Amino acid sequence: MADNNQGFNVVDLEETFNRAADHLRSLVSGLDSGQLLGFYGLYKQAVMGPCNEPRPNWYQTQARHKWEAWNSLGDTSREVAMGSYIRAVQKLDPTWEENSHSASGTWVAVSKMPNTDVELRDVEKGLLDWVKDGNEEKVHEALTEDTKQISVRDEDGMLPVHWAADRGHVSIFRLLVDSGADINVRDNDGQTPLHYAASCSHIEVIKYLVSIGAAILPDNDGMTPPDIADPELAVMFTEDS
């Protein structure tokens, strides 16, 4: 990885990184949330080094995903993170240096959920990845090839149904249910898909889950979906809603 920053001394690397971070602000509107989180993680690693902050509570959805983007870089050095950030900006805008101006790096807040945790080639993706991407066609293809993938968990114990609820993809959620997915399945923290839909205020997913009999279950901390939902959504968790 040492060759990644070849041609930069430390001072030049930091100056170029700061200009790249400043230029990124002009590109944000064209980026998806997965890209934004990737840049966020690299920026934090470059400025502060390896993540040493505690993981946010599960219901702090956006904060948790930002933490994960940073924490996933492990012990990557600040210099390598800067180089990766610069190359990522270069890939987005090959002429960025011609139009950039020296400025201190500033990060832009991530306001959307990530589309994927890491950038993968299509041939490397499985059902879980296609659900995260919100690609209904690929989800259908993956389920047609092997419905056993509905039981594949990520490192947090989240299944495709958790991610579909987290994303708010009703049509994809229906495909998973039709393929035998358990609508009350729990992740490592005891949360069901309904917890994720509630925490993200995905009204259509909540309606669908309630309509097909999803149970109102407590998680490992004793919190139910209505407990963590916005107050105005509480009525949705009754059978008569």
N, C-alpha and C positions, 0 to 999 in steps of 0.2 A: 504493500500500500504506500510505501515511501515514494514511489515514482509518481504517484497521483498529483503531487504538487511540484513536480520538477519544473524549474524555471522561475520559481518564486522564492525570494528570501522571506523571512518572517514578516518584516515590515511591509513589503510589497503584497504579501498574501493577505494581511489584515486590511490594507487599503483597498485592494481589489474586492475582498469580501464585503466591506462596508458599502462600496459602490454598487455591488451586485444586490445587496439587501435593499438599498435605496431604490434601485431600478425595478426590483420585483413589485413594488407598489403599483407601478404602471401596468403590470401584467396580471394582477390579481383577478380582475373581472373575467378573464378568459380561462381561469384555472378551475378544476373541479376540487372538491373538498379533500380527496385523497392526496392530490398534489400539494394542496395547502398544508396539510398535516405533515407531509414529507419535508417541506421547507421549514415548517415550525420546529420539527425535531432537530434538523441540522443546525438551525439558527441557535437554538438553546444549547446544543452540544458545543458549537463553535464559541459561543460567548461565555458559557458557564461550566463547560466540561460535562462529564458523565452525570446523569440524573441522580440526585441525592435527596429528592423530595419524596414524601410518602404518597402512596397511590391514593387518589381521591376516592370518596365513597362511590359505590356503584351507581347511585342515582344522579350523581354529578356527571351526566353523560358526556358533555363536551369536554369538560376538564379531564375526565378519565381518558378519552381518546387522545387528547393533546399530550398527557403524561405518557401514554403508551408509545406515541410516536417518538418522544424523546428517550424514554427508557430503553426502547428497542435497539438503540445505538450502542448500548453497553459501554465498553471501555474505549471506544473510538476516540482518538486524540482530537483536540481542538483543531489542529492543523489539517488533519484529514477531513474533518467535518467542513471546514472552510472550503477546502478544495472541491469537495463533493457539491457543496452549495453553489459555488461559482460555475462548475461544469453544468449543473442542472439549469441555471439561468441561461448559460450559453446555448444549451440545447433548445430552450424555449425561444430565445431571441439571439441568433448568431451575431447580430450587429449591435448588441446592447452596449458594448464598450464605446462605440462611436457616439452614442447619445447620452451616456451616463455622465453624472457630475459628482464630484467628491462630496460625500455626506456621511454622517454617522448612521450605522445600520439601525433600522427600525422595523420591528415585526408588526404584521397586520393580524388582527385577531381572527381566529378561525370561527366562523359562524355556522358552518354546516357539518354534517356528519361525514366521516370518511367513506369513500367508496371502496377502499381496499387498504390493508395494512402495509403491504409491500407491492412494488410494481412487478407483476409476473407476466410472462408471455402467455398467450391464450392456451397453448398446448400444455402449460403447466397448471392450469386452473381446474379445480374440481367444483362440485356443487356449492360448497360453502363460499368459494370465491365469486361464483356467478350470482349467488344471492346477494352478497355484499355489493356487487356491481349493479344490481337491479336489472340484469339482463334476463328477461322472461324467456326468450327463445332458447338461450343456452341452458337455463334452469330446466326447461322442458326436455331438452336433449339429454342432459345429464341424468334426469330421473328416468327417462326411457331406457338409457343404457344400464343403469344400476340404482335401484331405489334404496339400496343399503346405505348410500351416501347420506341419507337423511339422519343417520345415527352418528355421523362423524362430528366430533367436537373440536373446538379450538382450545388454546391454552387456558382459557377462562371457563371451560366447560360449556361454552355456548354452541348450540346446534343451529342448523340452517333456519329453523323456525324462530329462534331468538333473534337472529340477524334480520329476518324478513320483518318481524315486528318492530325491531329497532329502526329499520329503514322506512317502514310505513308502506311496504309493497303488498297491498291486499291480494292482487292477482297472483303473485308469487306465493304468498301464504296459502292461498287456495290450492295451488298445485301441490305444495308440500303436504297439506292435509289430505288431499285426494290420493296421495301416494303412501299414506299411512303414518304421517308424522303425529306425534303425541302433542296435543295442544297444551297440556299441563306439565310438560317436562321441565325440570329444573336445571339451572346451571350450577357452577360451584358455590355460588352464594345463595342458592335456593330460590332464585328468581325464575318465574315462568315467562313465556312470551307476553302474557298480559301485563306483567310488570314493566317490560320494555316499552310496550305500546303506550302504557299509562304515563311513564316518565317522559316520553317524547311527545305526548299529546297527539298521537296518531289516531284521530277520531274514527276513521273508517275501519282501521284494524280492530280497535276496541269494540265497535259495533259488531263486526263479524265474529270476533271471539265470543262475545256475550251471546250472540244469536245461535252459536253452535255448542253452547254449554260449557265454556271455559270456567274452571273453578276459581273462586276468589281465595287464594292460598297465601299464607304468610311466608316471607322469606326467612333466612337464617337469623335475621335481626327482629323478626316478628312483624315486619312491615308488609301490608297487603297492597295490591295495585291501587285501590281507592286512597290509601294513606299517602301515596307519593304522587298522585295525580293532581292537576290543578283543581281547586275547589269546585269550579263551575262544571267539571266533568264528572263529579261524583254520582250524579243521577244516572249516568250511562252504565253503571255497574249493577243496576237492578234489572231483574227479568222483565219489568214492565217498560223499560226505557225504549 
